[in-house]
Amino acid sequence: MQIKPKILTRFLVRKFLASFFLVLAVVAGIIFIITFVEKLPGEASAMSALYLSFALLLSYIPLLLPLVMFIGTLLTSYGLTRSNESVIIASAGLSPYQSMRSFLVVSVLIGIFVTAVVNPIAVKLNSYDIGTSQMDLVDGAVWLRETNNGSTFTMRATGLKRVSDALSFSNVIAFVQDVDSKFKYRVQAKEITLSGGTLSAKNATVTDTSGIPRSTPKWNIGTLMTPDTVLERNLRPDQVSFWKLPKFIDALSAMKLNTREHYIQFWTLLFLPLTLVAMVVLGIAFAQTHERRNFSFGIKFSIGILASFILYFVINVFGALGTSGSLPTILAVLAPPLIVLAGAAIAIVSFDTI
């Protein structure tokens, strides 16, 4: 009896997706519960904590996906081996590459979906809770500088939060200089709000050239800055959507700012499908066995998990080299999955020819 390739492909895809979503549900569930318990005491309601936990979980998906893909591949291969379905697949005349081709196609599609859809959604959801923890800070503070109508405004704030369409800066010290860069006055306030083209504060302390501080019930100054431009200038790479990263990188380059971390983030998301393919091939390499009944899944699973954590460490090392400039950013992202893919493919081919 000959098995039709399409039927067999659909069967393998169903098996693979079932294992993948099972592992994803377990891992995501654990992280969601931990995040929810952590957020609950500091939020006004349980629904708010649930929302924030879900938003953070989505942002973690690209980081979790390679490990989930690896474990899912191991489980799928283990199930096919234990049920002797792998024997039937081999009897149908499928080579190791042909049998895992459906796994590779699915992993590529999942990677594309996460990069193109999940990442932008996660960034959008997390943008409602922007604070200093999501920003690139200098000496632990947010610095803003603007020249407008000849005057120069420089501000330092140790805290930041988004309130509707405005930004609220806390523990603020600001300086205003004239067209010749001479000191005009200093402003100190517990909170300054950026909204509607204006920086404003209540109960600010203003010190002019006389050196005598005076309390001002209401202080404000016009500005060309908006909440969006401030956030875009200071946000960390993982707080910018994949689709906006190229334009964002160009803007930072025009300002002569360091863009290596942003390039690392962009290449990581762009080549996520390749990373998932490498993890699938690695999972199949670890799951290979000639034994049917005494398949030492526990040992191989443990070694595989250890290997995946080692790989995660190696990826971070390459990422650090790329960020520091020791390696080109694209090479720092591409090298680990290509090395894994080549080594795992050689292991599969060698095992099949024994």
Summary of the structure (lengths in Angstrom):
residues: 354
radius of gyration: 26.7
end to end distance: 27.8
largest distance: 97.7
contacts: 1059
relative contact order: 0.10
helix: 62%
strand: 20%
